[in-house]
Amino acid sequence: MSSSSATARRGEKTEAAAAKPPMRDALVAAAFRLFLERGYEQTTIDDIVALAGVGRRSFFRYFPSKEDVVFPDHERCLADMTAFLAAGVDEDEPVQRVCDAARLVLRMYAENPTFSVQRYRLTKQVPGLRAYELSVVWRYERALADYLRTRFAGRRDGTLRADVIAAAVVAAHNNALRSWLRSEGQGDAGDAVDHALGYVQSAFGEALGAPAGGHRAEEEGEDVVVVVSRRGAPLWRVVQEIESALGRS
């Protein structure tokens, strides 16, 4: 074989390899193809790796379980959120900062609307996935609350304030995100989330003595939702009341 032929063959192999999706992406694509064709419960890890053309060890190198392949980007997003919050400075308005951190989650969903909508449908159908998703959401909320607890340290009811604001941010973000997913990913998800988070910033940002984002919601002609809850009410009840108010708006 001539050297030119060998070089050409190597070039073809390189191009073919470049055309293939990374193994992690190939596993996710294979999994969702099977989930849509057969159903989540009827699909096994062996089925996924067979379709992807890899072995079981390759699957577990990327995903600890079948549930994790449904949510492949949340670990990265959680790490990005944590790093974003840690990079903040004392001059940052804390409620604005956690709202901006929540927008990182939205960006992850908006990067691939088709996949996000498919996952939303699948999660609604499988109770186990819904429970898994709730555990992921709780981790986001904890990251926001941990940041706010640090910022409110030493203030009266600082821990309570941090936990309530973190829960409100998650509730507002998820309310807008679910509406966007139910619409099949149509429209600008960013506008919907900004609108929802505006309620949180209006309710809590100004209460700390500084208008969130450098402006008042009233100056933009926006409605303000005020939620009244009894002292000592559990956080889940406060969040439920916030979500209810947003849903009726």
N, C-alpha and C positions, 0 to 999 in steps of 0.2 A: 504494500500500500504506500502511495506517495505521501510525502509530508503534507502537501496541500490538501489531500483527501482527508487525512487524519485531522488536520486543523478544522476543516469544514464540518466533520462529524462532531468534534468537540463543541464547535459553535452551535450546532443544532441541538445538542444535549443541553447546553447552557440556556438556550432560548426556551426549550421545553420546560426546564426546571423553573425558569423565571415565570412562565405562564401559569404554573400550578399555584393555587393559593397556599399560604403557609398551613402547616399541619393543624394548628389550632383552629384556624378559620375553616379548614376542610371538615374537621370534626363537628363544628357548630352547624355548618351547612348540611352535612349528612344527617345530623340529629333532627333538625327541623324539617327536613324533607320527609323523614320517616314519621315524625310526630304528626305532620299534616296528613300523610297517607294512611297511617295505621292507628294513630292515637298515641298519646304519651304512655299510658300504662302498658300498651301492647308492644312497645318498643324496648328492646334490651340494649345494654351496652355492647354486647356481641354484635347485634344488628348494626349499630352505629359504626363500629370499627370496620366491620365487613364492607359496608358501603363506602367508607372513607379510604379503604385499602391500607389500613394500618393495624397494628396489634393492640391488645388490651393494655399493655404496658405504656404504649404511647398515649392512650386515652388518659390514664391516671397520672401521667406526667403533667397534664394540663388541667385536669378536672378531678376533684376528689370524689364526685358522685354524679349521677345522671342529672340531679337537680341543678348542679353548678353549670352544666352546659347550657341550660336555659338562660342563665344570667352571667354570661361570660365577661362582661365589662365592669361589673360593679366593684370588684376588688380594686381595679385600676382607678375607677372614679372616686372611691372612698379615699384612696391614697392621695389623689390629686386634691380632694377637698381638705384633707387634714393638712397637707403641705401649704395650701392656700391660706388657711386660717392661721397656721403657725408663722407665715411670712408677714402677717399684719403688724401694724405699728400702733402705738398708743393713741395716735391722732385719728385713727379710723373710727368712725361711728359704728359701734358694735352691731346694731341691728342691721344697718346697711351691709356690713361685712358678711353676716351670716346669710342674708338674702342673696348676695353675690355668690356665696359659696353654693347655695342651692341651685343657682343657675348652671353650675357645672354639671349637675345631674341632668338637667334639661338638655344641655348640649350633647350629652352622651346619647340620649334618646333621639334627638333630632338628627344626629349624624346618619342614621339609617332608619327612616320612617317605616319602610316596609317590614323590616325585622321587628321593630318595636311594636307595630300593630299586631303582627303574628304572635308575638310573645304575650301581649295583652289578652288576646283571645284565648290562647292556651292556658294562661294563668287563671282566667275566669272559669275554665272548664275543669281544672284539676285542683281540688282542695289542698292537696299537699304542696303544690307550687305556690298557692296563695299564702299559706303559712310560711313558706320559705321566703317569699317576697316581703312579708311583714317583718321577718327577722332582719332582712337587709335594710329596710326602711328604719327600723329601730337603731341600727348601727349609725346611719346617717344622722339621725336625731341626736344620738349620744355625742357624736363628734361636734355638732353645733352647740349642744348644751355644755360640753366641756370647755369650749372656747369662751362661751358667755360667762360661765362660772368664774373663770379666771379674770375676765374683764370686770365683773361685778363683785369681785372679792372685797369683803369689808363693808359692803353696802347693806342696808336693811333689806331683808328678804332677798338677798342677792342670788342665792341658790334657787329659790322658788321662781324668781323672775327669769333666771336663765332657762330653767326647765320649761316654763310656760311659753316663753318666746320661741324656743327651739321647736316645741310641739306645734306652735302656731305657724311657723315657717314651713314645716313639713306638711301640715294640713293644707295651707294655701297652695303650695307648690303642687301637691298631689291632686288637689281639686282641679286645677287648670290642666295638669298633665293628663288626667283621665278624660277630661272633656275633649282634649285634642286627639287622644287615642280612639275615643268613641267615634270621632268624626273621620276615622280612617287616615289620620295624619294630615288632614287638609288644613290649609291656613297657616298662619305664623304662630307657632307654639310659643315663641318668645314674647309676643304681645300679650297672650293670655296669662302667662306666668308673671310678667311684669305687673299686669293689672291686679292679679291676686296678691302678689307680694306687696303691692302698694298699700293694701289694707293693713298688713302687718306693720309696715313702716310707719303708717299714720297712727296706728293704735299704740305702738310701743316706742318708736324712735323719738318722737317729740316728747314723750313722757320722761325721757332721760335728759331733756333740756336742750336738745339739738334737733332741728328738722332733719329727718332721714333723707339722704341723698342731696342735701343742700337746698331743698324746696319743700313747701307744704302742699299736701294733696289738694287742699281747698283752693289754692291758687290756680290749679289746673282744672278746676271744675269737677273734680271727682267726688263721688259719694263717699262718706265715711261710715263704716259699720262699727257700732259700739256694742260690745257683748258684755252683759252684766251677769256675774256668777256669784253665788254665795261664797263667803269666806270658808276655806277648808274643803271646797269641792275637789274631788279627785281630778287629776290632770286629764284623764280620758274624757271626763264630762266637759271640761273646758274646751278641749279640742273638738269634741262633738258639737258643741254650741257654735264654735267658730266655723266649722265646716258647714253647718246648717245655715248660718247667716250668709256665707259666701254662696251657697247653692241657691238661695232664694233671691240673690241680688241680680 
